[in-house]
């Protein structure tokens, strides 16, 4: 759900990147802990699955938000400024695309041993 912060347009991009990185640290720590306790043999597969599921969950949450946003009833209950907060679709799509590409890369690119 950290990737949803990429759709928020309030802080400048460099501040938003720092916020996303800070909130991603616990996710990376728990991925490494899981790899440590389970063994590093399936780490690439597990991280790929986690990244693909995280991107799918973020995409579903944002699709739901945009569908609610398109509803004519929402204009009666909320002002237009509330929905403007989530209008940075370029950075959100870039982050989602990176998650998907890295996840597919970890799952389907064959591991080459030296």
C-alpha positions in Angstrom: 0.0 0.0 0.0 3.0 2.2 0.1 2.8 2.6 -3.6 -0.5 4.5 -3.3 1.6 7.4 -1.9 3.0 7.8 -5.4 -0.4 9.0 -6.6 -0.5 11.8 -4.1 0.5 15.1 -5.7 1.1 17.3 -2.6 4.8 17.2 -1.9 7.4 17.6 -4.6 8.7 14.4 -6.2 12.0 14.3 -4.3 10.2 14.6 -0.9 7.6 12.0 -2.0 10.4 9.6 -3.0 12.0 9.9 0.4 8.6 9.2 2.1 8.1 6.1 -0.1 11.6 4.9 0.7 11.1 5.4 4.4 7.9 3.5 4.4 9.4 0.7 2.3 12.1 0.0 4.8 9.9 -2.2 7.1 8.7 -4.2 4.0 12.3 -4.8 3.0 13.3 -5.8 6.5 10.5 -8.3 6.8 11.3 -9.7 3.3 14.9 -10.2 4.5 13.8 -11.8 7.8 11.5 -14.2 5.9 14.3 -15.1 3.6 16.7 -15.6 6.5 14.3 -17.9 8.4 13.0 -19.8 5.4 16.3 -20.0 3.6 17.6 -18.0 0.6 16.9 -20.7 -2.0 13.5 -19.3 -3.0 14.1 -15.6 -2.2 13.8 -14.4 -5.9 10.5 -16.2 -6.3 9.1 -14.9 -3.0 10.2 -11.3 -3.6 8.7 -11.5 -7.1 5.4 -12.7 -5.8 5.3 -10.0 -3.1 6.1 -7.3 -5.6 3.4 -8.5 -8.1 0.8 -8.8 -5.3 1.7 -5.4 -3.9 1.3 -3.8 -7.3 -2.0 -5.6 -7.9 -3.4 -4.5 -4.6 -2.3 -0.9 -5.2 -3.8 -0.9 -8.7 -7.1 -2.3 -7.4 -7.2 0.3 -4.6 -6.5 3.1 -7.0 -9.0 1.8 -9.6 -11.6 1.6 -6.8 -10.8 5.2 -5.8 -11.0 6.5 -9.4 -14.4 4.7 -9.9 -15.7 6.3 -6.7 -14.3 9.6 -7.9 -16.2 9.3 -11.2 -19.5 8.8 -9.4 -21.8 11.9 -9.7 -23.0 11.4 -6.1 -19.5 12.0 -4.7 -19.5 15.6 -6.0 -22.5 16.3 -3.6 -20.7 15.0 -0.6 -17.1 16.1 -1.1 -15.4 19.2 -2.7 -13.4 18.8 -5.8 -10.2 19.7 -3.9 -10.2 16.4 -2.0 -10.0 14.4 -5.3 -7.3 16.7 -6.7 -4.9 15.4 -4.0 -4.6 12.0 -5.8 -4.1 13.4 -9.3 -0.4 12.6 -9.9 -1.0 9.6 -12.1 2.4 9.7 -13.8 4.5 8.9 -10.8 1.9 6.4 -9.6 1.9 4.5 -12.9 5.7 4.6 -13.0 6.0 3.1 -9.5 3.4 0.4 -10.3 5.1 -0.4 -13.6 8.5 -0.7 -11.8 6.9 -3.1 -9.2 5.4 -5.2 -12.0 8.6 -5.3 -14.1 10.8 -6.2 -11.2 8.4 -8.8 -10.0 8.1 -10.4 -13.4 11.8 -10.2 -13.8 12.4 -12.0 -10.5 9.9 -14.7 -11.4 10.6 -15.4 -15.1 14.2 -14.5 -15.8 16.3 -17.6 -15.4 18.9 -17.6 -12.6 22.4 -17.9 -14.1 24.9 -19.6 -11.9 28.6 -18.7 -12.2 
